[in-house]
């Protein structure tokens, strides 16, 4: 059940927000190892995309974490690996 922000004092609401930020930061710092893990990060990014002006830095950080995880997980299935993409180089034979 979600808390109704109108039923909380400012201090209670702020405390709840800080707890949410701690959870978000922990998820962001933990590399995703499965599609479910990627989906969690994608849902966070999607939420921030609904109001990008309010979440510039948070959106940037979770998006970079999500992209890095996708590339890392994909590296195992691609001979050229994600390292070349992260360095800004195209894989051989691709533009």
N, C-alpha and C positions, 0 to 999 in steps of 0.2 A: 504494500500500500504506500502510495506517495503522500508525503506530508503536504498539507495545504500551507503555503507560505504565509497566508493571511492569519493563520492560527499561531504563528510563532513570533516571539519577540525578535527584534533585530539581532540580538546576541545569539539567540538560538538558531536563527536562519544562517547567520555567518558561520557558526560552528558546523552546521550541517554542510554548508558549501565547502568549508576547508576539509572535511572528511571526504567529500566527493573528489576534491582535487587530489588528495593523497591516494585514493584508489586509482584515479586516472593516471597519475604519475607512476604508480607501481605497474600498471598495465603497459604503459608506454615504455618503461625501462626493461620489461621482460620480453625477450624475443619470442615471437609466435612460432610454434612448432607444428601447428596443424591448421587446416582450413578454418576450424572453429576459432582458433586464436586470431587469425587474420580477420574473421568476421567481427569479433569484439572490437578490434581497433577500427575497422571500417564503420561500425555503428557509432563510435565516438566521433570520428571524422565527419560522418553524415550529420550528426547533431550540430556540430560546430559550423558546418556549411549552411545551416538554416539561418544563422546570424553571424556571418564571417567578420563583420566589423567589430563585434563584441569579443571575438575569440582569436584575433590575428595570430599571436604567438602560440597559443595552445593548438590551434588548427595546424599551424606550420609544423610544430613538434610531432603531433600524432600522425600527420600525413607523412613526414619523413621516416618515422618509425615504421609505419605500415609499408611504405615503398621499400625500405631496406629489407624488411622481413620477406616480402614477396620476392624480391630479387635473390635473397639468400636461399630461400626454399626452392626457387626455380633453378638456381645454379646447379643443383644436384642432377637435374634432368637435361641440362644444356651443355654441350661440349665446350662452348666458349666461355661459359660462366658469367656470373653477374658482375664480377670484378671489373671487366672491361666497360660495362655500362656505367657503373658507379664512377669510373675514372673519366667518363665522357667520350669514350672511344666506341665506334661502331664495331660490331663483330665482323670477322672476315666474311666477305660476300654479301654484306647487308649495308643498306644506306640509312 
